[in-house]
Amino acid sequence: ANNSAKVPGWANAGPALQLNINYQIQELYGISFLIGGQKNGQDKEALENQARQFNAPNGKFELTTNSWEIFRLMAGGYLKIPLRANKLYFQPKILGGILKTSIPAYNFLDTTYSTGSNAGSLTKTSLPWSFCYQIGTELQYRFSKKIFFLAGIDFLHSSPTGFTIESAPPYNTPEHFNQQYLISSFNLMVGIRFSAENN
């Protein structure tokens, strides 16, 4: 039998950094290139609940986890809408590209029973490159001819497919599981933009 499972990433809020290069084609629109990365810890409570589903519903677990580390390369287009002439701009954009990450390592110890404990772990596992998209918007305020302050929000999504698991004897029918990891995040950002425009 062939099965697939969509697995949430159980990620917490974390820091992110991105470099964005814009090329303005016309006064109101242009193309954008982005290199970005972020680091997000894992939600221990959610992982504990997941462990109980596969072990003991009322189990007691001790977990140690590592973080998601996500890298992406993207390109797309943007609009540049002036709100105050030559001073304040509204800039929505949409980007598509490729994303690289790994399943974070974690260890768990099941101490439910006084007669002994059950331990398990998952080593850091690289996932293949996957398609991703990002939709966002930002406000840009001109400080000087070449320098802008910007603040914005964007939504990032990708769903890389993980390893395939095949059950071994004594099970009668081999089972194949393609685990698809759902990676979605809202990112708040602030930064400085340097412009090469002459106007």
C-alpha positions, 0 to 999 in steps of 0.5 A: 500500500502507498500512503502519504502524510502531511507533517506540520513543522511545529515551529516557533517564532524566530529570527530571519534575515534577507537581502532583497535587490530590486530593479525598477523597470518603470515608475510603478513596477519592477522585478525583485531578487531575494536571498533569505534565511531564518531559524525557528525553534520547535514547539516542545508541547506539540511534539510531546502530544505527537509522541503520545499518539504513537506511544502512550496517550497519557505518557510523560515525555522529556524532549530536547529539540533543535531548530528549523534552519531555512534558506531560500532563493527567490525572484518575482515582481513588485509594484511601487505605489506613491502615498506621498510624492517622493517620500512614502511608498507602498510596495506589494510583491509576489515571489517564487523560488526554491527552498532548502531545509532539514528536519531538526534533530530531537531526542525523547525519553518516555518515563511513563512507567516506573519499570523502565523508560523508552527512548528515541531520537531523530537525527538531522535529516536534509530535505530536497530543494522544494518550490516556495512562494512568498507574498508580502507588502512593505512601506518605504519612507525616504530619509534622503535621496539614496536611503529609505527606511522600510517595514513590512510583512510577508507570508512564506509557504513551502511543502518539501517531501521527506524520506520514505519509510517502508515497514519491515517484518513482522508486518504482513504488507509493506507500507510506504510513507512520503512525509510532506513537511508543511512550512508556512510562516508570517514574517515581520521585518524592518530594514534599510534600503539603499537606492541607486536611482538618480531621481 
